[in-house]
Amino acid sequence: MDDRLSDRKKKVLNALVDSYITDAEPISSSAIKNKYMPDVSSATIRSELATLEELGYLVQPHVSSGRIPSAKAYRYYVDCLLSDCGDEDVRELGDKLKGRMGSVEELVRETAKAVSDVTNYTSLMVLSGADRLVVKEVKLIDLYDDSALVLVITDAGVIKDKTVAVPKGADGNYIDLANRILNATFAGKTLAEIQNSDLVLEQNIEGMKDLIDEVIRLLTEYKQSRDSELYLEGADKIFQYPEARDVDNVRSFVSIISKKEKLHDLVAGDGDLEIDVKIGEQASEDLKNMALVTARYSVDGKEIGHVGVIGPERMDYKKVMSVLRQLVRAFESKDKDNDHDTE
């Protein structure tokens, strides 16, 4: 926190940032007085604006124009001036997440879309922690054509399904026995334990070793894809904002969302912070004139990924951070829904 900022300077800065986020227009001292601080003279506000500009919080695009916030101003706004927004956006997000979904991937896709719709920015979600997922149940469902559907259910929900071959003429007794053996082999183990152990069957039953190997391959493929997957929604929303009139801004935005590996690292690299805010080039050279707000989310007490919202530096931080906090709480209670869905 900058100790040089008096309460009045903070109020002026807060007013200016709020106004610019809403209107995307430079604001003058008289406008601040009329809209936010009617009891303070325009001359006093001009003096405060000049000092804030000297301290690097404001920029004056043209000599005769008002001021606009710098990246430093947004940083201070987020760290020191922000308060939670109302419940309206939170209720809207809750309504969009009411539907129950069977797989983690489906849940993530639908959640990314809901976050993008509610915030009106581009949203991103990445999955992580696959090694720590615990297999709760493996279900083999007979398709009656010498094939069966394998469903793997973990403590984060249904993660994968795949059609596999079964021995010709396999009947219901074979499917029941296969389910018992599959669950004796996999249930209660993490994906890491399954990959790092030699599984030995107690019974040599036709086709069972192939089935076990198929489940292991399925889980391995899932882990590899999950560790690198990034879900992105609302990439075109940037064009709804005045910043898109600047070709350089659009070029920067398209460049960063095209670098999936870099974007994955930015979203997932928030350490132990519940909510992390990266603003402009000071946070990353790839975020020129942009901001990225990310949050960790968990299911059943286990971290399974990160969610992010990327948009112009002039982002509505209050709304975005409130929505992400609500999302984190929604995921924390999602494990109960998953338990019901898999019964």
Residue pairs with C-beta under 8 A, 6 or more apart in sequence:
1 76
1 79
1 80
2 55
2 76
4 55
5 13
5 55
5 76
8 40
8 44
8 48
9 48
9 51
9 52
10 80
10 81
11 36
11 37
12 32
12 37
12 45
12 48
12 49
12 52
13 52
13 57
13 58
13 69
13 73
13 76
13 77
13 81
14 77
14 81
15 27
15 32
15 35
15 36
15 37
16 27
16 32
16 49
16 52
16 58
16 67
16 68
16 69
16 73
17 69
17 73
17 74
17 77
17 81
18 36
19 25
19 27
19 31
19 32
19 35
19 36
20 26
20 27
20 68
20 69
20 314
21 314
21 315
21 316
21 317
24 241
24 242
24 243
24 314
25 66
26 60
26 61
26 65
26 66
26 67
26 68
27 66
27 67
27 68
28 66
29 42
29 43
29 45
29 46
29 49
29 66
30 42
31 66
32 45
32 49
33 40
33 41
33 42
33 45
37 45
49 58
49 67
52 58
52 67
52 73
53 59
53 60
53 67
56 70
56 72
57 69
57 70
57 72
57 73
57 76
58 67
58 68
58 69
58 70
58 73
59 67
59 68
59 69
59 70
60 66
60 67
60 68
61 68
69 77
69 314
71 279
71 280
71 281
71 282
71 313
72 282
74 279
74 280
74 291
74 313
74 314
74 315
74 317
75 277
75 279
75 282
77 317
78 277
78 279
78 317
78 321
82 317
82 318
82 321
83 318
84 318
84 321
84 322
84 325
85 318
85 319
85 322
89 118
89 119
89 319
89 322
89 323
89 326
90 322
90 323
90 326
92 118
93 114
93 115
93 118
93 323
93 326
93 327
93 330
94 326
94 330
96 114
96 117
96 118
97 110
97 111
97 114
97 327
97 330
99 110
100 337
100 341
101 107
101 110
101 157
102 157
102 158
102 341
103 157
103 158
103 159
103 160
103 161
104 127
104 156
104 157
104 158
104 159
104 304
105 159
107 157
107 334
108 125
108 127
108 231
108 305
109 231
109 233
111 125
111 307
111 327
112 123
112 124
112 125
112 231
112 232
112 233
112 307
113 123
113 233
113 234
115 123
115 125
115 233
115 307
115 309
115 323
115 324
115 327
116 122
116 123
116 233
116 234
116 237
116 309
117 234
118 323
119 309
119 311
119 316
119 319
119 320
119 323
120 234
120 237
120 240
121 234
121 237
121 238
121 309
121 310
121 311
121 315
121 320
122 232
122 233
122 234
122 235
122 237
122 238
122 257
122 309
122 310
122 311
123 232
123 233
123 234
123 307
123 308
123 309
123 310
124 230
124 231
124 232
124 233
124 263
124 267
124 307
124 308
124 309
124 310
125 230
125 231
125 267
125 305
125 306
125 307
125 308
126 229
126 230
126 231
126 264
126 267
126 268
126 305
126 306
126 308
127 226
127 227
127 229
127 304
127 305
128 226
128 227
128 268
128 303
128 304
128 305
128 306
129 302
129 303
129 304
129 305
130 191
130 222
130 223
130 226
130 227
131 190
131 191
131 192
131 223
132 190
132 191
132 192
132 302
133 154
133 155
133 156
133 159
133 190
133 191
133 302
133 304
134 154
134 155
134 188
134 189
134 190
135 152
135 153
135 154
135 186
135 187
135 188
135 189
135 190
135 191
135 194
135 219
136 153
136 154
136 155
136 187
136 342
137 153
137 183
137 187
137 342
138 150
138 151
138 152
138 153
138 179
138 182
138 183
138 186
138 187
138 215
139 150
139 151
139 153
139 179
140 148
140 149
140 150
140 166
140 175
140 178
140 179
140 182
140 211
141 148
141 149
141 150
141 151
141 175
142 148
142 166
142 170
142 172
142 175
143 149
143 163
146 165
146 166
146 167
146 168
146 169
146 170
147 163
147 164
147 165
147 166
148 163
148 164
148 166
148 170
148 175
148 178
149 161
149 162
149 163
149 164
150 160
150 161
150 162
150 163
150 164
150 211
150 214
150 215
150 218
151 158
151 160
151 161
152 158
152 159
152 160
152 161
152 186
152 215
152 218
152 219
152 222
153 159
153 342
154 191
155 299
155 300
155 302
155 335
155 338
156 299
156 300
156 302
156 304
156 335
156 338
157 299
157 338
157 341
157 342
158 341
158 342
159 222
160 218
160 219
160 221
160 222
162 214
162 218
164 211
164 214
165 207
165 210
166 174
166 175
166 178
166 207
166 211
167 174
167 206
167 207
170 207
177 205
178 208
178 211
181 201
181 203
181 205
181 208
181 212
182 211
182 212
182 215
185 199
185 201
185 212
186 194
186 215
189 197
191 219
191 222
191 223
194 216
194 219
195 216
195 219
195 220
195 223
199 212
199 216
201 208
201 209
201 212
228 261
228 264
230 260
230 263
230 264
230 267
232 257
235 257
237 311
238 244
238 250
238 253
238 311
238 312
239 250
241 311
241 312
241 314
243 249
243 289
243 312
243 313
243 314
244 250
246 289
248 288
248 289
249 289
249 290
249 312
252 286
252 288
252 289
252 290
253 290
253 310
255 286
256 262
256 263
256 286
256 287
256 290
256 310
257 263
257 310
259 286
262 286
266 278
266 284
266 286
266 287
266 292
266 294
266 308
267 292
267 294
267 306
267 307
267 308
268 294
268 305
268 306
270 276
270 294
270 295
270 296
270 306
273 296
274 295
274 296
274 325
274 328
275 293
275 294
275 295
275 321
275 324
275 325
276 293
276 294
276 295
277 291
277 292
277 293
277 317
277 321
278 284
278 287
278 291
278 292
278 293
278 294
279 287
279 291
279 313
280 287
280 288
280 289
280 290
280 291
280 313
281 287
281 288
283 292
284 292
289 312
289 313
290 310
290 311
290 312
290 313
291 310
291 311
291 312
291 313
291 315
291 317
292 308
292 309
292 310
293 308
293 309
293 315
293 317
293 320
293 321
293 324
294 306
294 307
294 308
294 309
294 324
295 306
295 307
295 308
295 324
295 325
295 327
295 328
296 303
296 305
296 306
296 328
297 303
297 304
297 305
297 306
297 307
297 327
297 328
297 331
297 332
298 304
298 328
298 331
298 332
299 331
299 332
299 334
299 335
299 338
300 335
300 338
301 332
301 335
304 331
307 324
307 327
309 315
309 320
309 323
309 324
311 320
